[in-house]
Amino acid sequence: AANDDNKLAIAQAGGLPLLLECMGSSSVAVQINAAGALANLAIHPYNKPKLVEGGALAIMKRMAFSESDKVQRQVARCLFALAAHTENRKHIVESGCISALAYMLCIQKEEVQRNAAGALGNVAMSDEFKAAVVDSGALKPLIMLSLSNSESVKRQTARTIFTLSAKEEIKARIIEEKGLPNIIRLACSTSPEIQRDASGALANLAIGSENKDLVIKCGGLEPLLNLLRSDQSQVQRQSARAIFALAGSNENQIEIIKGGGVPPLVNLLANGHDEVKKHAAGAIANLASNYPKECAGAIPILLESLQCSNLEVRRQSSRAIINICPEDAGVALSVSRYVGQNGEKQRLRHDMRELYRETCIPSYSFGKEEEKEAVVIPTFYDLKLVLRNNVAVPCHSAIVTARSTVLKKMIDLTTLSSKAYRTSIVTKIYLDWELSHPILLESLLEYLYTDSIKINSSRLKSAELKGELLLLAQRLQLPRLEGLMSGIKRPSSWCYDFEAFSSGINYGDITIYPTAAQKCRKLSPTRKTDATIGCRANRCVLLARSSYFKALFSHPWKDASSGVLHLDCAPNILQFVICYIYGLHLPTLGEEDWLQVLEAASQLNLTGLARLAESSIVATATDLYNIAAHLPFVDAPILKLYVIYNILVNDLDIYVEGLDKFKHKWF
């Protein structure tokens, strides 16, 4: 059974049931050989589920308490192999084998302890079974085994503790069992595998506010700083991750700096893999928040890191640059925490929540109200949903219909949009719903706008209100809202629905045209255009996403009432900006196009898009002089700093003329 080909052949020939039967022999020698054969066979992926299906776990649980440590060794080996299969872990826990493994940790035989610790580590790889491992009584003996004289035992022990420490409630148990000093001792090992897992466990324990200072007080800083200089990338990653977490405490920052932590972090940022760089940059950023002068030497490497293809490396490097710069420059170098397209989904949700707050919350109508023209509507809502008791809540038809097909059938979107565009009429839809409280309608709308219920959550505590909202969600065919009310996780359709909201552009209340004029860099409602196709948009979305549009539409200017605007950019840039505003997929652009996007974003105060464009330009910069020519017109503090640095360091003679021309406008 030690031969790979034979492992499959024996199982297919019907050998597994026979070997399991041999485990019941009264002969210890037979038990040892049968258990050893089963342990070998369990290594093959085909045999892992077959053994469990054949009843191996009940037999292994019983034989774990054998008087023969040789039998126990093979049993532990077999469970170690079986636990590598994800589906088997649940059966191992439910069969009680996990308690048998905890028992074998205390057997004073190296091979038994190593395999038992390894099996528990495999079980703990599934997050839902981490607590079961600890509850089995395994934690204390695992902590004691970290002091073993056997490197192989310590290796499996460190791996299992690393895995367990990822769960928040287990961190406290590790501290209570006085496991922290032992983990620090493991970090001093000469084995790269043990160093990796021990530093990873220290990083897990340091994440959060309670244990950061304790790791330092117990002597964890020195070995972690030493591990930053390791030549093993996985050790570098976990030790940098630990220092990143520890540097989140103001008290720890000075200790890290005094311990000489900055130079190895800078070295990792310059030479490490991306996963190492992001933690090193994050650690420098944390240290620089209170000790910028001590971290100033990292500026050249941080600027180079802005070109890294890894988004998180760029984000953390930007944080570090901001913290290192003097206070006045730090304000100018304010970089959004949302960098990249994925982060922009969070910004979009935030903007839509603010739109909901400004539109749907302020007031109800508790009495019968006549239709009337809305001369100035700050958020340009075009719809009021009215309940039987005449409670009316304003909202936007395009958003509501994009999120609920049931509501879409109730609303003539074309008619509404036409009214809103031409006459600013707010239309009422009378709903045949009996709701006990207006908060239910408000909560429904909050969900439709944001895919969550946060603003109204404190007012939805009673079971009766939640039950009513659950029934309403079922009526409107909103499965995720049903899940929120019943405590069941359901997949989100928000991004998909909001992408469908782009169809609402066809019913928008304003059209934006691109112009060919490049000298004037402002929006103009009267400028003639050479583009025949404009982009339809909704005022409500424009003002929610852009402070420029919010200011424009909030005053009785001609721009606010006009159905047409012109933007000085190319048609493809306008389309890109609209896609960004609506949260749609963004096409790939070249450097010159990104520069035009950056100009448009700066004009419209689209901070997130400006940061996205800036980050993309830095990551692919080729023509510094061309970039410098655009800098007077854009909001791009990191890009400006990057260009200045590269001009001064690399091409001062070539670019000095351009530098003299533009430097007075940059800052």
Buried (B, 14 or more C-beta within 10 A) or exposed (E): BEEEEBBBEBBEEEBBEEBBEBBEEEEEEEBBBBBBBBBBBBBBEEBBBBBBEBEBBEBBBBBBEBEBBBBBBBBBBBBBBBBBBEEBBBBBBEBBBBBBBBBBBBBEBBBBBBBBBBBBBBBBBBEEBBBBBBBBBBBBBBBBBBEBEBBBBBBBBBBBBBBBBBBEEBBEBBBEBEBBBBBBBBBBBEBBBBBBBBBBBBBBBBBEEEBBBEBBEBBBBEBBBBBBEBEBBBBBBBBBBBBBBBBBBEEBBEBBBEBEBBEBBBBBBBEBEBBBBBBBBBBBBBBBBBBBEBBEEBBEBBBBBBBBEBBBBBBBBBBBBBBBBEEEBBEBBEBBEBBBBEBBBEBBBBBBBBBBBBBBBEEBBEEEEEEEEBEEBBBBBBBBBBBEEEBBBBBBBBBBBBBBEEBBEBBBBEEBBBBBBEEBBBBBBEBEBEBEBBBBBBBBBBBBBBBBBEBBEEBBEEEEBBEBBBBBBEEBEBEBBBBBBEEEEEEEBBBEBBBBBBEBBEBBBBBBBBBEBEEEBEBBBEBEBEBEEBBBBBBBBBBBBBEBBBEBBEEEEEBBEEEBBBBBBBBBBBBBBBBBBBBBEBEEBEBEBBBBBBBBBBBBBBBBBBBBBBBBBBBEBEEBBEBBBBBEBBBBBBBBBBBBBBBEEEBEEEBEEBBEEBBEEBE
